Amino acid sequence: MNQTTNLDWPAGYRINPRAPSVNHGLVESFKALPTAAIGDAMSRNVGTYGLRQYHSGLNVSMCGPAVTVRVRPGDNLMIHKALMLVERGDVLVVDGGADVTQAIIGGLIRTTCIAKGLAGLVIDGAVRDLAEWAEDGMPCYARGHTSRGPSKDGPGEVNIPVVCGGMAVMPGDLIIGDADGVVAVPIADADRILRKTLEHLKREDAIRESNRTGTSDPERFDAVLRAKGLPI
């Protein structure tokens, strides 16, 4: 691709380079963790909402760096361009404006994603060809589905900050998905969030065991109620 300045792009179009690659060990470490625990370690205020999984199986997990796309609702021109730039293991994150009147991803694109070795897709828009998405091989989260197909006129942008399912995503963020949903972890904070998530899971294991044995400490909640002025 020819190098251009910001002023060279027509309004509404931009194609930025892919973010630097992520350490494979970091990807594998996060892929083994539940999104709920990762979200808890990030103050419980991150993660998608309003999206559902279109692949089959509750045990399917997804993890990889984000290649981001923003498209005009119902148009997938820049999705096709982004698929020329992705690398094996990437997650395609598409801000489609939460529009579900036209599908912007379908079975043909799914075939390309498998050939490219993508880790998965997160689409704040609609998909179609549900029978194909239900097959093994490509995790997909989307806002909804319709048989109506997309236009390919643009505009759109690649590798820019987006909002997908209520979640802010930067190019290169680590995207983790499972049956509960999808979270984005900034690479600069990934090591710290990984450590906090593992610590959180240890605490949950202790709580789970006390719940199982009926030895839960009543002070866990009574202290909170007293602090709010209740005569507990």
Residue, then its C-alpha position, 0 to 999 in steps of 0.5 A: m500500500n502506498q504511504t499517504t498523509n492524513l490529508d490524502w484520504p477522502a472524508g470517511y475513509r482511512i486505512n491504518p497499518r495493523a498494530p504490532s504483533v502480540n506475544h503468543g504466550l500472552v494470547e494463550s494465557f488469556k485464552a484459558l481464562p473466563t471473560a467474566a473473571i477478566g472483566d471482574a479484574m478490570s473493575r467490572n465495567v468493560g465487555t460487550y453487551g447486546l451481542r450473541q454468539y453465532h457459533s455452536g458450543l459453549n466451550v468455544s473460546m477466542c483470543g487474539p489481537a484486534v484488527t478494527v473496522r468501522v463501516r457505514p451501517g449495512d456496508n462491508l467494503m472496508i471489511h473486505k479491505a481489512l481481510m487483506l491486512v489481517e494475520r493468522g490469529d487476529v480477531l476482526v472487530v467491526d463497528g457496524g453502528a448496531d444496525v441489523t437491517q442488512a447483514i455485513i458478514g456472511g458465509l463467503i466472508r466466513t470462508t475467507c476468515i477460515a483461510k486466513g486463520l482468524a481467531g474470530l469475529v466480533i460484529d456490532g451489526a448483523v450476519r447471515d448464513l447462520a447454518e454456516w456460522a454454526e459449523d465448527g471453525m470460526p467463533c463469531y459474535a454479532r448483534g443480530h442476523t438477517s437475510r438481507g445482504p450488504s452494499k459495498d460502497g463505503p465509506g469506512e475505516v480500518n485500524i482506528p478506535v471503535v466501539c463494538g457492543g458498548m465496548a471501546v476497542m483500540p487496534g491491537d487490543l487483546i480480544i477474549g471471547d467465550a460463552d459469556g461474551v467478549v472483553a478487550v484488554p489493552i496490551a499495555d496493561a495486559d500483564r497486570i490484568l493477567r496477574k489480577t485475573l489469576e488472583h481473582l480466580k483464586r479468591e473465587d475458588a475459596i468462596r466457591e468452596s465455602n459456599r459448597t461446605g456451608t462455611s461462608d463468613p456472614e461478615r462478607f456482607d454484614a460488614v457492608l450493610r453495617a457500613k450503610g447504617l443498617p443495624i446488623 
